[in-house]
Amino acid sequence: MIRIGFVGLTLLAALGAGSAAAWISPWWWIACVLLALLGLLGVWDLVQRRHSVLRNYPVIGHARFLLETLRPELQQYFVERNFDGRPFDRDVRSIVYERAKGTDAEEPFGTERDVYQPGHEFLVPSMAPCAVPETPPRVRTGGPDCTQPYDMALLNVSAMSFGSLSANAVLALNGGAASGNFAHDTGEGGISEYHLRPGGDLVWEIGTGYFGCRTEDGAFDAEKFAERAAHDHVKCVSLKLSQGAKPGIGGVLPGAKVNAEIAQVRGVPQGRTVVSPPYHRVFSTPRELVQFVGRMRELSGGKPTGFKLCIGSRRQFLAVCKAMVEEGTAPDFIIVDGAEGGTGAAPLEFADHIGTPLTDGLLTVHNALVGAGLRDRIRIGASGKIATGADLVKRLLQGADYVNSARAMMFAVGCIQAQRCHTNTCPTGVTTQDPRRARALDVADKSVRVQRFQQATVASALQIMASMGVTDPEQLRPHMLQRRIDPYTLRSFDEMYEWLEPGQLLVAPPSSWAADWKAADPDHFAV
């Protein structure tokens, strides 16, 4: 590298000495400058102490960092197959894009998946399929303590906050929800004007930061909550206990990011760092949780109120069920978030190793509520990597009443799975607060795409159910979903999992549940 620099400097000296021939061609001048710069870069690489690769391989070592930068794009566009990409494969992304654009989401020549691979799941078709219902069913949400029940769509927009999403993305999602008549979860960042302007139905999510209804010191403010919950667009209220991709972890919003708009929406001082703890201040026991949910319902004027969580300890959830039974009240809905769910940013260890996947969490919640005699008054929502009609049907079959989707809705507004959500450099303007990038997202066009995607996905689910001989989600049964255990063995969900009878835990708990049910304490969150 030193030799290259020396050659470059020598040539520059020669030029400076008056070499007429060299001065005639500008390319000589450009070459000399480039050689000199490479020489200086090589010297710097040799003396810097941060990167060992550059000290051993000056100049050419920079190619390694260039390839690292390009690796995600090379992987997505040139390496991965249609069916094995992560978190969402190309087949799934393509079907969302096509449905959002209103084109035919169909493929020729048959499946590319290995249907004999252990773990492969399939829905069981009927020899007597039914006609597809003309009108999608709705899910009445609201138990006996609810005075303003809400009819939930089968597929809705899952929780994503303004701040994590750009203003244009929120406008597009809510515009799609308004035109398609489905719900839009605000996420825990509060209700912004972008949630309200299009007029879509809202599920107001409240996390540990109590954004939009907090006191100056970060506690829950009942008066602010009641005022905000009374808004006509707010149809339900959801208390966030945990998130699938990062359960049991709080968050920090640096003061530099708390601009005037974010501060107004979240009810925090502008420019001051805001901490969301991993725990709630309003309750510390299962009984207090149930009581607080009831209080939220009263403050909201009787609107459906529930909570969202990623299942951890089955014993803890059973303690909450015991508290419901003893208190004589219950949430109107519970949203089960799977560990495979998405996030704007989370520690890798939490995303990979903490929390129960959606299938197991959903089955736990459904069976616990059935066994405690509570299932008929509580609706179950499911969220976590739901993007297609088949996903929707599987979750309904496993115990959900409706589903929510976040990342598929992001695909519908233009997300390309660049996975730069936490960098403020989203290339499509979905997850950024950079006005220059956000302006790329056309609200009018993307609102229509969100509505089209939701409508087409629900229609696909109804078509699948009709092929199974089912006209209503309530007719779905566990034996209608099969999983390949090995190349020679199939098992239905009816065979693989235990399904409790109504009230069974209250009378005679099965041996597999008895120890957890006995140990569950409505006054302690014992693991």
N, C-alpha and C positions, 0 to 999 in steps of 0.2 A: 504493500500500500504506500509505503514511504517512497519506493521507486516510482510508482505512478505519479505521486504528487511532485516528485523531483522532475520527472519528464515534463509534466504540465507546466511547472514553473520555469523550466529551461526554455520551453517553447514560447512561453509568454515573454521571457527575457529577449529571446531572439526576435520576436515581433516588435518588442519595444526598441530593439537595436536598429530597426528600420528595414527589415526584410520585406522588400516590395512584393515579392511573389506571394508571401503569406498574407499580406494585407489585401491582396486582390480578391482572395476567396474568403468569404465570411465563415465558411464551414471550418476552416482551420482555427479561427478564433473561438467558435463554439466548442470544438473538440478540446481545445486547450483549457477552457474554463471548466468544462465538465471533468476533465482529468484532474485538474487542481482541486475541485470540490470533492471528488472521490478520495483524493489523497488526504485532504483535511478530515473527511469523515472517517477514513481508516485510522488516522492518528487518534481521533477522539474515541473510536471504538476500543483501541488498545489501552488507553489510559483510564476510561470510565470503569467503575467498579460495580455497577448494578447488574449487568447481564454477562454471565460467564461465556455464553455462546458467542457474543460479539468480541470478547477479548481474544478468543481462540480463532474465530473466523470473521475478522473485520470486513465490513461492507457486505459480503455475500451472506453473512448471518442474518441480515435484515430480511432476507427472503423467507426465513422461518416465520417471522412476525406477520409478514404479508399473507402467507398461507393460513396462519391462524385466524386472521381477520376474515378471510374469504371462506374458511371451512364450512360455516353453517349454510351458506348459499350453495357451495359445491355439493354438500351432502344432500340438501333438499332437492336440488334441480337435476343432479347428475348421478347420484349414488343410490339413494333410497328407492325401494320398489314401491309400487302403488299401494301395497297393503301392509307395510311394516314400518312406516314412519312414526315418529313420536314427537309431541304428545298425540297429534292427530295425523293419520296417514293421508296420502294423496287422494285415495278414493273418497274418504269422508270429506276432505276439504272441497273436492270437486263437486260432490253431490250438493253441498251447501251452496257453493257458488252458482251452480246451475239452477237450483230452485230459487235462489234469490234473484237471479236474472230472468226467471220465467221460462227457461229453456227445458227441454226434456232431460230429466236425470236418469238416463238409461245407458246401458253398456252392452256391447255385442259379445257373442262367443262364449259366454259363461263365466263362472267365478274363477278368480286367480288364487283363491285360498285353498289350503290343504284341508279338506273336510274330514280327513282321518287323523289329523293332528290332535293329540290330547289337549283338552281345554276348549276345543271348538264347540260352540253352542248353536242350536238352531231351534226355531219355533215349529211346532207340529201342525201341518195343514190338515184340513178336514176333507173327508170324501163328500161332504155336503156343505160347500161354502155358502155364505149368505150374501145378500145384496149389501152394498156399502151404504150406510146411513147418509141421507142427504144433509143433515145438520149435525155438526160435531157436538158431542155431549159436553155439558158443563158440570162442574163439581161444586155443589152447595157447601160453602165453608162458613161455619158458625154453629157452635153448640148451643145447649139450652140457656147459657148465660149471655149469649150474644143477641143483641137487638137489631143489628144491622148486618145480616149475613151477606156474603158476596159469592157470586157464581164464578168460580175460577175456571179458566181455560185449561185444556190438557197440557199445553206447552206455553211457558211464559219466560220473560227475560229475568235471568238470575241476577244476584246482587253484584253490582259494580258501581263504585262511587264516582261522583264528579271530583276530579282531581287525579284519580287514576285514569279516568277517561277524559277526553277533551270535551269541550262544550258542544261541538258539532256532533260528536258521537252520541252524547246523551240526548240531544235533540232528535237525532235520527232514530234511536231506539224507542224513545217515547212516542215519536210520530208514528212509527210502525205499530206500536202497541195500541195507540188511539184508533188508527184506521182498521186494525185487525181485531180489536175488542179482546185483548189479552192484557195481563198485568205486567208491570215493570217494577222490579225491586230496586230501590234507590241505592243499596249498599249503605255502609255505616257512615258515610261522609256527609250525611244530611240531605235535605231537600233544597235543590237549587232552582233558580228560575228556569233552567233548561229542562228540569223535570216537569215543570208546571205549564210551560208555554204551549206545548202541543196538545195538552188535554188528556193524555193517557192515564189509565188507572194505575195507582201507585201502591206498592207495599213498602211502607216506611220501615227501614231497618235501623235499629239502634244498637250500637256496640258499647264497649266499655268506656269510650270517650264521651258518650251521650251527646254527640254533635247535633246541634239544633235544639237541644233541650237540656242544657247544662248550666250550672252555676259558675261563678267566676273561678272557683277552685276545682272545677271539674266534676262536681257531683250532679246527680239527677235533679232536674228542676221540673216539678210536677205542673206548675202553672204554664211554663213554656211548652211543655209536652202537650197539655190539653189544648192549648191554642193552635199548635201546629197540626195536631192529629184531627182537629175539627175541619180541616180543609176538605172540600168536596172531592178532590182528586185522590185523597188518601183513603183507600178502601180497606186496608189491613195494616196491622202493626206487628213487626217481627223483632224479637229480642235476640240478638246474636250472642250465643254462648261461645262458639268456636267455629273455625273455618277448616274445611277438609285439608287444604294444602299446607296449613300451618296452625294446627290446633294448640291451644295453650300458650300462645305467644302474643305479646302486645305489639305496639308500633310507636315510632317516633316520626313526627313531621317536623323537619328542620324549620326554624324561623324564617330562613331565606325563602322558603317556598310558600309561606303563609302571607300571600298578597291580600289586598283589600277584598277581593271577591271570595277567596277561600275563607277568609276570616269571617265574612258576613254569613256565608252559608253554614259554617260549622259553629258559629257563635263563640269564637275565640279571639284574643287580641291579635291584631296584625303585627307580623314580624316576630312573634314570640314562639319558641319551640313548644310543640304540643305533644304530650306523652299519653298514649292509650295503654293503660296497664293490661296485663293478661287476664285479670280477674274483674268481676263486677263489685261495685260498692253496695249495691242495693239488696244483695242477698248473700248469705254464706252457708245456707243449708238447703236441701231439697224442698222442705216445707216453705221456706221463705221465697224460693224461686216461684213456686206455684202461687203463693199469695201475691207476689209482685206482678205476675202475669195477669192475675185477676184485677189488681189495682190499675194496671195499664188499660185494661178493657173498659173499666168504669170511667177513667179519665178521658178515654177516646170517644165516649158517648155510646159504648156498646158495639164498637166495630170488632171484627174478628182479630184476635190477638194470639200470637203463638211465639215459638222460639225456634232457632236454628242451631244445630250442633253437628259436630263430627263425633261419632260414637267412639268411646274409649272403653271404660269399664262397664260391663253389662250390669254389674251390681249397683253402680251409681245410678244408672237409668232406672233400674227397678226401684231404687229408693225414691226417685221422683214419682214413679207410678204409685207407690204406697202413699206418698204425700197427697197425690190427687184423690185417691180413694178416701183417705181420712179427712181431707178438707172438704170433700164434696164438690170440688170445682176442678176444672181442667182447662188447658189451652184449647183454642179452637183448631189449631193446626200445629204440626211439628215438621220442620224441614230437615231432612237428613242429608248432610253434605258428605260425600265420599272423599277418601284420602287421595283419590285420583283427580280431585277437583283443581281448578286453576287459581292463579293469584297473580297480582302485578309484580310482587317480589316476595320471596321467602327464602330462608336458609335452606340449602340443599338437604341437610340432614332431616329437617322437618318435612319437606316435600316428599322425600324418599322413604322415611322410616317411622313417621309418627302418624297415628290415626288408623281407623278401620276403613277398608274399601267399601264402596257404596253397597254392593250386593250384601255383604255381611252386616253392615250397619242397618240397612233397610230391613232385613229379615229380623234383626234383633228388636228394633223398635216396633215393627208390626206385631210380632209374636208377643212381646211384652205387653202391649196395649190390649191385644186380644185376651191374653191370659188374665189380665187385671180387670177385664170387663169394661174397658174404656174405649175400645176401638170404634164403636158406633157413634161416638160424639167428637172424635178427633180425626181430622183429615191429615194425611201424610203427604208431604211434598218431597221430591227426590232431586238432588242436584249433584253433578259430577260427571263430566265427559259424556253428555247426552247431546247427540247431533242428528240422529236419523229416526225414521219411523220405527225401525226395529229396536233401537235403543229405548224409545218411548214405551213400546209394548212390553219389552222385558221388564222395565221398572214397574209398570202397572201390575204385571203378573207377580212380581216379587213383593208386592204389598203397598206400593204408592198409589195415591189417588190422582196425582198430577205431577208434572216435572217442570223444572226450571233449567234453563241453559244460558251460559254466559259466553264461552269462547265460540260456540257455533253462531251466536248472535253477532259476535265481533267479526267472524268471517263474513256474515251477511252485509256488514257495513264496510267491508274492504280489507280486514286484517289478512295478512299473508303469512302469519306464523313466523315473523322475523325474530320473535322472542327478544325484543328490545324494550319491553313494556316499562322497565325500571330505569331506562336511560334518558327518557324525554326526547328520544330521537326516532320515534316510531315513523317508519317510512310512508305510512298511509294515513297519518293524522288521527288514529284511533286512540292511542294511549300516550298522548303528549299534551303539554300545556304551551308548547311553542306555537304562537299564532301562525307563523309561516307554514309550518307543517300541517296544522289543523285545518287550514283553509282548503287543503286538497280534498277534504271530505265534503262532498256536496250533500247537504241535508235532505233536500227534496228527493233526489235520486235514491239515496240510501234508506230513507224512510220506507219507500215503496219496496225496496229489496227485503227489509226486515219483515214487512207484512207478508210478502210473497213466500219467504222462507218458512215462516211459522204456519201459514195456511197449507203449504204443500207438504210439510212434514206431518202435520196432524192428519191430512188427507191420506198420506202414505200409511200412517199407523192404523187408520180406520180400514184401509184396504187390506192390510196384513191381517187385522183381526177378522175381517169378513172371510178371508181365505182359510182361517182357522175355525170357521163356523160360529163366530161370535159377533154380536151386534152391539154389545155394550161392554165397557171395561169390567163391570162387576161380574161378568160371566167368565172372565179369565181365571184359569186354575193352574197351580204349580206343575201339574203333569204335562202341561202344554209347552214347557221349555225343557229341552234335553241338552245334556253336556256329554261329550266324549271323554271317558276316563282314560282309556288306552285304545290302541288300534282295534280292539275287539269288543269293547264294553261301552255301553251307553247307560246313563242314569238320568232320570227326570229329576227336576227340583223337588218333586213330591217325595222321591226316594232319598235324595241326598241330605235334605234338611228336615228338621223336626218342626211341625206346625201345631201350635197349641189350640185348644178349644176355648170358646168364650168362657171367661171366669175360672179357668182351670187352676191358675195360680192361687186363687182365693180359697179353693176347696181342697184340691189334692195336687200339688205341684209335681210334675214328673221328676224323676231322679236327676236328670241332666240340668234341671233348673232349681231344684230344691235348696241346695246350699246357698246359691246366690240370693234367692228370694228370702230365705231365713235371715241371712246376714244383712240384707238391705235395710238401712235405717233412715227413715224420712227426716231425721234431725241431724244427720251427719253425711258428708260426702266421703265415706270410707271406701278405699279402693278394694 
